[in-house]
Amino acid sequence: MHIRQIDLDDAEKLVNLILQVESESDFMLFEAGERKLTPEQQRYRIVAMEEEENSTIFVAEEKGDLIGYLIAIGGGARRNRHSVYLVVGILESYRGKGVGTRLFLALEKWAREHHIHRLELTVMTNNRAAISLYSKMGFEKEGIKKDSLLVNGEYVDEYYMAKLL
């Protein structure tokens, strides 16, 4: 497995990965088939993120296939440029095999090099595997978003989690 920052040539593979992860998991924001994402839109997003010093995308690759991603979206104002919001997705067949750990280690190295001070994310309170990973990587719960999401007809709370570097 190889962890690296995204290339523009990865746009179509990343779109397919995102859509597959969303179809395999009830823990993502978008439901299966809800998002209309094209390779052209993803290419535009990659280019835009490359121009920002506080945003990036890391991918996990195995035998030429993308198996996981970690998107870091930096704050756009002077007061929050030190902070990035994270979105993580890993193919179901690769979960629990160290992919997330390796993505977070690469992200943290990048974040320190780019003077990022705060890593933050939200996670459904019933997503035990993700919470375990984030806690292992040094993230702490900061609060709860009550009834934040409506999943399969039921309201679900989310934790705010963050790590200060």
Secondary structure, DSSP 8 states (H G I E B T S, - for coil): -EEEE--GGGHHHHHHHHHHHHHH-SSSSS-TTT----HHHHHHHHHHHHHSTT-EEEEEEETTEEEEEEEEEE-SSGGGTTEEEEEEEE-GGGTTTTHHHHHHHHHHHHHHHTT--EEEEEEETT-HHHHHHHHHTT-EEEEEEEEEEEETTEEEEEEEEEEE-
